[in-house]
Amino acid sequence: TAMADAPSGRAAALAGLFGQACLNYAGDPTGLRGWARQKGLPPVPDQARRAFLHGAPGEVFDASDNEGKFVVASSDDGICSAATAITSVAPAAARWRRRAWW
């Protein structure tokens, strides 16, 4: 069913978003933020930004799509994360292992 496939789809989308944003721009917050703006990802409201970054300086972008709600968080010190609503760990981990380079 569509509901049963939703967590798997979100897991795949999250892994893809992490790869596009965080892996491609590891340690490069300026490059990551330029990519996010080029993709048309809007910044989240300030309260959400503070929550995702735990008060650290940086920017957070809304990367939601047809798979669900997603964000990309970029702290000023170069740390990047991608997050979504609840998903199953197994599909995300399997997708990540297929993308891993080690």
Secondary structure, 3 states (H helix, E strand, C coil): CHHHHHHHHHHHHHHHHHHHHHHCCCCCHHHHHHHHHHCCCCECCHHHHHHHCCCCCEEEEECCECCECEEEEEECCCCEEEEECCCCHHHHHHHHHHHCCC
